[in-house]
Amino acid sequence: AVDNDVHIVGFSSLAAGHKTLLPQLVEELKKRGRGDILVAIGGVIPAQDYEFLREHGAVAIFGPGTVLPVAAKKLLETLTSHVQEEESDD
């Protein structure tokens, strides 16, 4: 992600590793000077974990049954908002 200058990283959690892996990913991006890269997560994630994930850097969470065009729209809206915020900070 860092080498390719991406805007968003998405990953899937199917084995209950999301509460460990997401904070590690966000921290590693920050260590590499890329805390600006957004992180989205999907998979079999209990609703009670959503707040924890948001608090630890998830900008979007997609559970089972998420409709692909809906997810794509959400990511585009999130990215657009993020870019506008960055531009207004300059």
MDTraj code that builds the backbone (N, CA, C; nanometers):
import mdtraj as md
import numpy as np

residues = "ALA VAL ASP ASN ASP VAL HIS ILE VAL GLY PHE SER SER LEU ALA ALA GLY HIS LYS THR LEU LEU PRO GLN LEU VAL GLU GLU LEU LYS LYS ARG GLY ARG GLY ASP ILE LEU VAL ALA ILE GLY GLY VAL ILE PRO ALA GLN ASP TYR GLU PHE LEU ARG GLU HIS GLY ALA VAL ALA ILE PHE GLY PRO GLY THR VAL LEU PRO VAL ALA ALA LYS LYS LEU LEU GLU THR LEU THR SER HIS VAL GLN GLU GLU GLU SER ASP ASP".split()
xyz = np.array([
    [0.0828, -0.1197, 0.0000],
    [0.0000, 0.0000, 0.0000],
    [0.0869, 0.1256, 0.0000],
    [0.1887, 0.1242, 0.0842],
    [0.2778, 0.2400, 0.0933],
    [0.3542, 0.2573, -0.0372],
    [0.4103, 0.1491, -0.0880],
    [0.4900, 0.1550, -0.2106],
    [0.4083, 0.1974, -0.3319],
    [0.2805, 0.1625, -0.3332],
    [0.1964, 0.1917, -0.4488],
    [0.1123, 0.3178, -0.4322],
    [0.1318, 0.3902, -0.3222],
    [0.0643, 0.5178, -0.2990],
    [-0.0879, 0.5073, -0.3112],
    [-0.1448, 0.4050, -0.2473],
    [-0.2896, 0.3858, -0.2533],
    [-0.3610, 0.4839, -0.1615],
    [-0.4904, 0.4975, -0.1809],
    [-0.5722, 0.5854, -0.0979],
    [-0.6471, 0.5076, 0.0098],
    [-0.6845, 0.3832, -0.0240],
    [-0.7620, 0.3003, 0.0689],
    [-0.7069, 0.1579, 0.0659],
    [-0.6968, 0.0981, 0.1848],
    [-0.6643, -0.0437, 0.1970],
    [-0.7901, -0.1121, 0.2481],
    [-0.8262, -0.2221, 0.1856],
    [-0.9387, -0.3009, 0.2326],
    [-0.8918, -0.4403, 0.2659],
    [-0.9453, -0.4950, 0.3725],
    [-0.9128, -0.6341, 0.4010],
    [-1.0332, -0.7061, 0.4573],
    [-1.0291, -0.8373, 0.4433],
    [-1.1387, -0.9225, 0.4843],
    [-1.0980, -1.0037, 0.6058],
    [-1.1872, -1.0121, 0.7012],
    [-1.1622, -1.0903, 0.8216],
    [-1.2701, -1.1964, 0.8346],
    [-1.2285, -1.3204, 0.8220],
    [-1.3236, -1.4310, 0.8326],
    [-1.2948, -1.5193, 0.9534],
    [-1.1844, -1.4938, 1.0227],
    [-1.1429, -1.5827, 1.1313],
    [-1.1262, -1.5082, 1.2636],
    [-1.2066, -1.4066, 1.2859],
    [-1.2097, -1.3329, 1.4124],
    [-1.0789, -1.2636, 1.4476],
    [-0.9991, -1.2286, 1.3477],
    [-0.8745, -1.1585, 1.3747],
    [-0.8848, -1.0081, 1.3623],
    [-1.0022, -0.9576, 1.3311],
    [-1.0181, -0.8157, 1.3001],
    [-0.9798, -0.7218, 1.4140],
    [-1.0048, -0.7594, 1.5384],
    [-0.9738, -0.6698, 1.6508],
    [-0.8237, -0.6630, 1.6790],
    [-0.7497, -0.7575, 1.6271],
    [-0.6040, -0.7558, 1.6398],
    [-0.5399, -0.6969, 1.5153],
    [-0.5854, -0.7434, 1.3990],
    [-0.5204, -0.7063, 1.2735],
    [-0.5442, -0.5616, 1.2319],
    [-0.6649, -0.5118, 1.2493],
    [-0.6925, -0.3744, 1.2067],
    [-0.6059, -0.2731, 1.2816],
    [-0.6001, -0.2761, 1.4144],
    [-0.5122, -0.1798, 1.4827],
    [-0.3654, -0.1945, 1.4421],
    [-0.3202, -0.3171, 1.4186],
    [-0.1819, -0.3384, 1.3752],
    [-0.1576, -0.2761, 1.2384],
    [-0.2517, -0.2934, 1.1471],
    [-0.2383, -0.2363, 1.0134],
    [-0.2340, -0.0834, 1.0196],
    [-0.3258, -0.0243, 1.0931],
    [-0.3309, 0.1214, 1.1049],
    [-0.2011, 0.1736, 1.1664],
    [-0.1526, 0.1082, 1.2698],
    [-0.0283, 0.1504, 1.3350],
    [0.0907, 0.1378, 1.2400],
    [0.0961, 0.0305, 1.1640],
    [0.2072, 0.0116, 1.0697],
    [0.2052, 0.1182, 0.9605],
    [0.0871, 0.1532, 0.9119],
    [0.0776, 0.2602, 0.8125],
    [0.1298, 0.3918, 0.8705],
    [0.0941, 0.4201, 0.9950],
    [0.1423, 0.5426, 1.0602],
    [0.2939, 0.5402, 1.0750],
    [0.3485, 0.4266, 1.1163],
    [0.4940, 0.4137, 1.1332],
    [0.5677, 0.4412, 1.0030],
    [0.5048, 0.4058, 0.8928],
    [0.5661, 0.4250, 0.7616],
    [0.5334, 0.5623, 0.7023],
    [0.4757, 0.6493, 0.7847],
    [0.4456, 0.7843, 0.7394],
    [0.3241, 0.7943, 0.6503],
    [0.2361, 0.6952, 0.6558],
    [0.1186, 0.6941, 0.5688],
    [-0.0110, 0.6781, 0.6478],
    [-0.0217, 0.7540, 0.7540],
    [-0.1450, 0.7540, 0.8308],
    [-0.2628, 0.8103, 0.7541],
    [-0.2346, 0.8676, 0.6361],
    [-0.3403, 0.9216, 0.5507],
    [-0.4124, 0.8135, 0.4708],
    [-0.3565, 0.6930, 0.4666],
    [-0.4222, 0.5841, 0.3931],
    [-0.5418, 0.5360, 0.4748],
    [-0.6580, 0.5376, 0.4135],
    [-0.7810, 0.4934, 0.4787],
    [-0.7858, 0.3412, 0.4826],
    [-0.8547, 0.2871, 0.5836],
    [-0.8654, 0.1421, 0.5978],
    [-1.0125, 0.1034, 0.6076],
    [-1.0537, 0.0113, 0.5206],
    [-1.1888, -0.0446, 0.5227],
    [-1.1768, -0.1936, 0.5507],
    [-1.2767, -0.2491, 0.6150],
    [-1.2738, -0.3903, 0.6510],
    [-1.4082, -0.4542, 0.6192],
    [-1.4029, -0.5798, 0.5826],
    [-1.5242, -0.6548, 0.5568],
    [-1.5086, -0.7966, 0.6058],
    [-1.6194, -0.8659, 0.6109],
    [-1.6143, -1.0056, 0.6516],
    [-1.7196, -1.0381, 0.7555],
    [-1.6962, -1.1476, 0.8240],
    [-1.7877, -1.1931, 0.9278],
    [-1.7464, -1.1238, 1.0575],
    [-1.8051, -1.0075, 1.0791],
    [-1.7674, -0.9234, 1.1925],
    [-1.8931, -0.8952, 1.2752],
    [-1.8926, -0.9327, 1.4020],
    [-2.0093, -0.9064, 1.4862],
    [-2.0359, -0.7563, 1.4997],
    [-2.1612, -0.7197, 1.4973],
    [-2.1997, -0.5783, 1.5066],
    [-2.1431, -0.5121, 1.6317],
    [-2.1291, -0.5866, 1.7402],
    [-2.0765, -0.5273, 1.8635],
    [-1.9293, -0.4877, 1.8516],
    [-1.8608, -0.5320, 1.7470],
    [-1.7204, -0.4953, 1.7255],
    [-1.7038, -0.3708, 1.6383],
    [-1.8112, -0.3238, 1.5779],
    [-1.8011, -0.2113, 1.4850],
    [-1.7439, -0.0861, 1.5518],
    [-1.7915, -0.0529, 1.6703],
    [-1.7433, 0.0680, 1.7376],
    [-1.5929, 0.0580, 1.7646],
    [-1.5484, -0.0571, 1.8134],
    [-1.4053, -0.0782, 1.8380],
    [-1.3257, -0.0554, 1.7104],
    [-1.3733, -0.1109, 1.6005],
    [-1.3019, -0.0983, 1.4733],
    [-1.2975, 0.0466, 1.4263],
    [-1.4075, 0.1173, 1.4405],
    [-1.4087, 0.2593, 1.4022],
    [-1.3120, 0.3395, 1.4892],
    [-1.3121, 0.3104, 1.6189],
    [-1.2214, 0.3805, 1.7109],
    [-1.0748, 0.3539, 1.6775],
    [-1.0484, 0.2413, 1.6141],
    [-0.9111, 0.2036, 1.5814],
    [-0.8768, 0.2243, 1.4340],
    [-0.9586, 0.3030, 1.3637],
    [-0.9191, 0.3472, 1.2310],
    [-0.9989, 0.2996, 1.1117],
    [-1.0970, 0.2146, 1.1298],
    [-1.1768, 0.1699, 1.0151],
    [-1.2687, 0.2826, 0.9691],
    [-1.2604, 0.3168, 0.8417],
    [-1.3489, 0.4206, 0.7881],
    [-1.4763, 0.3608, 0.7305],
    [-1.4743, 0.2293, 0.7064],
    [-1.5924, 0.1604, 0.6545],
    [-1.5857, 0.0148, 0.6974],
    [-1.7026, -0.0409, 0.7292],
    [-1.7127, -0.1803, 0.7705],
    [-1.8247, -0.2431, 0.6891],
    [-1.7934, -0.3538, 0.6236],
    [-1.8904, -0.4215, 0.5383],
    [-1.9091, -0.5647, 0.5865],
    [-2.0297, -0.5947, 0.6291],
    [-2.0606, -0.7280, 0.6784],
    [-2.1133, -0.8182, 0.5684],
    [-2.1482, -0.9415, 0.6059],
    [-2.2029, -1.0360, 0.5086],
    [-2.3274, -0.9782, 0.4409],
    [-2.3396, -1.0044, 0.3138],
    [-2.4560, -0.9582, 0.2395],
    [-2.4442, -0.8166, 0.1863],
    [-2.3303, -0.7529, 0.2078],
    [-2.3120, -0.6178, 0.1552],
    [-2.3227, -0.6203, 0.0031],
    [-2.4010, -0.5317, -0.0516],
    [-2.4188, -0.5212, -0.1963],
    [-2.2996, -0.4434, -0.2524],
    [-2.2309, -0.5011, -0.3498],
    [-2.1074, -0.4434, -0.4020],
    [-2.1214, -0.2976, -0.4471],
    [-2.2229, -0.2610, -0.5263],
    [-2.2347, -0.1200, -0.5657],
    [-2.2544, -0.0264, -0.4457],
    [-2.3216, -0.0730, -0.3422],
    [-2.3406, 0.0077, -0.2215],
    [-2.2061, 0.0292, -0.1522],
    [-2.1258, -0.0758, -0.1435],
    [-1.9927, -0.0647, -0.0828],
    [-1.9043, 0.0293, -0.1642],
    [-1.9087, 0.0158, -0.2953],
    [-1.8274, 0.1017, -0.3824],
    [-1.8666, 0.2479, -0.3648],
    [-1.9965, 0.2754, -0.3597],
    [-2.0441, 0.4128, -0.3409],
    [-1.9974, 0.4677, -0.2066],
    [-2.0087, 0.3878, -0.1021],
    [-1.9650, 0.4302, 0.0314],
    [-1.8159, 0.4638, 0.0309],
    [-1.7339, 0.3799, -0.0328],
    [-1.5898, 0.4046, -0.0371],
    [-1.5573, 0.5307, -0.1168],
    [-1.6262, 0.5510, -0.2282],
    [-1.6033, 0.6726, -0.3071],
    [-1.6424, 0.7980, -0.2294],
    [-1.7553, 0.7926, -0.1594],
    [-1.7985, 0.9071, -0.0788],
    [-1.6987, 0.9352, 0.0335],
    [-1.6510, 0.8288, 0.0972],
    [-1.5541, 0.8439, 0.2059],
    [-1.4242, 0.9029, 0.1540],
    [-1.3769, 0.8524, 0.0417],
    [-1.2526, 0.9024, -0.0170],
    [-1.2671, 1.0485, -0.0599],
    [-1.3774, 1.0827, -0.1229],
    [-1.4015, 1.2202, -0.1663],
    [-1.4009, 1.3152, -0.0470],
    [-1.4689, 1.2773, 0.0589],
    [-1.4730, 1.3590, 0.1797],
    [-1.3335, 1.3745, 0.2397],
    [-1.2579, 1.2672, 0.2427],
    [-1.1214, 1.2692, 0.2974],
    [-1.0315, 1.3628, 0.2163],
    [-1.0401, 1.3556, 0.0851],
    [-0.9585, 1.4410, -0.0016],
    [-0.9968, 1.5876, 0.0181],
    [-1.1257, 1.6160, 0.0280],
    [-1.1705, 1.7538, 0.0492],
    [-1.1206, 1.8083, 0.1825],
    [-1.1201, 1.7255, 0.2866],
    [-1.0685, 1.7675, 0.4170],
    [-0.9193, 1.7975, 0.4090],
    [-0.8452, 1.7115, 0.3398],
    [-0.7010, 1.7334, 0.3250],
    [-0.6727, 1.8630, 0.2495],
    [-0.7504, 1.8893, 0.1449],
    [-0.7306, 2.0109, 0.0660],
    [-0.7623, 2.1353, 0.1477],
    [-0.8635, 2.1276, 0.2335],
    [-0.8991, 2.2446, 0.3145],
    [-0.7970, 2.2690, 0.4254],
    [-0.7215, 2.1657, 0.4631],
    [-0.6162, 2.1808, 0.5639],
    [-0.4922, 2.2480, 0.5070],
    [-0.4767, 2.2444, 0.3740],
    [-0.3568, 2.3026, 0.3100],
    [-0.3633, 2.4507, 0.3009],
])
top = md.Topology()
chain = top.add_chain()
for i, resn in enumerate(residues, 1):
    res = top.add_residue(resn, chain, resSeq=i)
    for name in ("N", "CA", "C"):
        top.add_atom(name, md.element.get_by_symbol(name[0]), res)
traj = md.Trajectory(xyz[None], top)
